[in-house]
Amino acid sequence: MKLIVVGFGQCGGRIADEFARLNRRAHMQRGIDIIANAFAVNTDVADLSGLTGIKPDYQHRILIGGRKTGGHGVGKINELGAEVAREDGDKIIETIRTSKRFTEADAFLLIAGAAGGTGSGALPVITQHIKERYVDKPVYNVVVLPFEHEESTEERTIYNAATCLKSTYLVADAVFLVDNQRYVMKDSPLRSNLSKINSLITEPFYDLLCAGEEKKHKYIGAKILDAGDIIQTLTGWTAIGYGRSQISLTKKILSGKLDFRDKASEAQKGTQAMDEAISGLSLKCNPIDSKRALYLVSAPPREMNVDMIKELGSYLKGLAPEAVIRSGDYPREKGMIDVTVVLSELIDVEKVRSYFTKTISLISALKKRQEGIEDRYRGIEVTLKDIPSLL
Ligand code: GDP
């Protein structure tokens, strides 16, 4: 599957940059392209300058809102991010439309951090514009949720996240939810290392996008997972993850000396990798809530057999009984079994629900505060009248 990737704001731009690097890797290691083109859109010149994977010309790094923001961003005001994106929407879309290899793409992937200003506001607005213009290509969003410490120190974080999530859900074909906090917990030294987190966020897309683009016979699986399967799966709230387990049986398999214990352990490696994929999903969710799912197994061709794929299928069905499950195999890896899992059409996501409830209470608290201020203000006005003036 080939994507047009567009990152908005600092977070979105950096992750789009990581996708551009992922494509370079696919090109060098596998001789295929998974990204038709990558763009970064921002109101902040400095953020655009810090990128390395996206081409540096103005047709790939797109500055918006120059007049309103002077190239210094929108602070944390996502309404301003949305307004600037609305005003410059045609410029963004025209730049993307006239870019090289536009027609090769199967879908759009638009990315932003929910808690910021530019990305949080621009993401839903541009998603809507693109959806209105291109009915034949689905538009997917990646929404990055803030770290816990950001939520506890800044009210605006929750408000921005809730408004961005609601708006993207209304317009995008699917919303990949990525919780920054999950990547901190997995490996705490990463705390401040955003670039490492970004590479962990994009990694699960690698095999998923490559599998359907392979041209060489030996890398084409018995059951190909192509763009059609992915498009059929992606709807609404979505989480993605991947896991891998080492296999050390290759020599035994080649020599035909695989005994029954080896065979059992081989099957176990597959479920181990799937377990890791599910526990490492980009957002904590319950697989029971998923209505559509897919898994892709990548392993050395000799180690991938029908039994393993089937077993993984029934394992996932056990976890996500309500889901329509699509699958594929990708005979690529060496010495590893990699499993990518996507859970989509999630009917409940606790974290998203909590942003919505917190924001509703926040809005009513703000209203009360505002009324209090108005009363006090009126109070001054009333008393002011009764004071003699010297003028
Ligand atoms: P904007 O430039 O106004 O759109 O704001 P940001 O993109 O900086 O959005 C702030 C949110 O994005 C916060 O929750 C940050 O933790 C998160 N964020 C910023 N940069 C990155 C990044 O490079 N990677 C990740 N994963 N999150 C980021």
Residues whose N, C-alpha, C, O or C-beta is under 5 A from the ligand:
A	BS01	GDP	F8 G9 Q10 C11 G12 R14 G75 G113 A115 G116 G117 T118 G119 S120 V144 L145 P146 F147 N180 L194 I197 N198
